[in-house]
Amino acid sequence: MSKSTLSIVDNRTGKSYEIPIENGTIRAMDLRQIKTGPDDFGLMSYDPAFMNTASCKSAITFIDGEKGILRYRGYPIEQLAEKSTFLETAYLLLHGELPNKQQLDDWVYEITHHRFLHENIKKFMDGFRYDAHPMGVFVSTVAALSTFYKEANQIKDPEVRRKQIVRLIAKGPTIAAFAYRHSVGLPYVYPDDELSYAGNFLNMMFRATETKYKPNPVLERALDVLFILHADHEQNCSTNAMRSVGSSEVDPYSAMAAAAAALYGPLHGGANEQVLRMLREIGDKKNVPAYIKRVKNKEVLLMGFGHRVYKNYDPRASIIKRIADEVFEVTGKNPLIDIAVELERIALEDEYFISHKLYPNVDFYSGIIYEAMGFPVSMFPVLFAIGRTPGWLAQWEEMLRDPERKIARPRQVYIGADKRDYVPMEKRK
């Protein structure tokens, strides 16, 4: 008997089955052969929220949640955060390898010169209410791009795909900055091709009356690293949305709008906002022990701790914590950081949190940094979306090239009424 199989005995029928094991998985369709009779549909697996179901094979991101490991294309996130740039990391995610100097120069040039938006898109954005949430504007505008680039639906053409990928990575920050400026009633600031990816975004966000905006290099680098840390994270909710919607062979703008909409939710892209609310509720680090007690009594949640995948310290959290110190030397110390540090210290020494494997995740410190840099809370999910864009697109591209790809169509377990006849109105109770 092969060691790479799973033996199953169906106690309903007494029949035995041998299911192949590949990459630590069995194929759900192999369960279909397990039936009680010819009229039986066959066995299915039931897995709400995909807690233990692999929906695809991917060579992009590796996570070992037990050991706290995150790698893009095999490269540890710690090395990329220290030595790479966001655009270089984006190239890596999309192409599978780090670029040489000429490839990187060409890539940066291409992204830089696709930052501008069609003037009609600007008019489209002007149509939103003055108090529209920037993330809602971002989602809608990304979707609207499909009407401006009609060739984008030719998804089987590699060159057409590549052009849309460049456009989305390049124009994402412009859309985001315009959405913010619209929400606060400020005139739009156009891209500056002499600035870096992160530097230009800061320019479009915060430029006032100065002739030439010069971003602080510490803040510029901090934002670039934050984008790197958010660039991809395996099959999370928004990435799953990108792949699922993309499997219908829709254009990438529509698929990415779906991904961004998933990110809009407070359990995903809005998690760092919840951390800030918690820290403000605590108010002072002397109140941390009392709050910890309330958490253990299940009266409140400890936001920014724990993760569906990580059962160890989120490697991104330790990087962000270091960046926070650098940012605060420029912006001044965010008073919430003292509460956060004390909360982390006590939680990591408490047996309750250790036994439940509750460690800080990427959201625990990111919101504090964003706030210190001048970003309003409403922009937090938008910042997340900018960083995640190359990851979404890399996953989309990989999905399209997968020879096993089919349109996403999960099964369900029907628990409703059996067949019944229509009852005329006059006979209903």
Secondary structure, DSSP 8 states (H G I E B T S, - for coil): --SSEEEEE-TTT--EEEEE-BTTB--GGGGGG--SSTT--------GGGTT------SSEEEETTTTEEEETTEEHHHHHHH--HHHHHHHHHHSS---HHHHHHHHHHHHTT----HHHHHHHHTS-TT--HHHHHHHHHHHHHHH-GGGG-TT-HHHHHHHHHHHHHHHHHHHHHHHHHHTT-------TTS-HHHHHHHHHH--S-SS----HHHHHHHHHHHHHTS--SS-HHHHHHHHHHTTT--HHHHHHHHHHHHTSTTTTTHHHHHHHHHHHH-SGGGHHHHHHHHHTTSS--TTB--SS-SS--HHHHHHHHHHHHHHHHH---THHHHHHHHHHHHHH-HHHHHTT--B-THHHHHHHHHHTT--GGGHHHHHHHHHHHHHHHHHHHHHH-TT-----------S--------GGG--
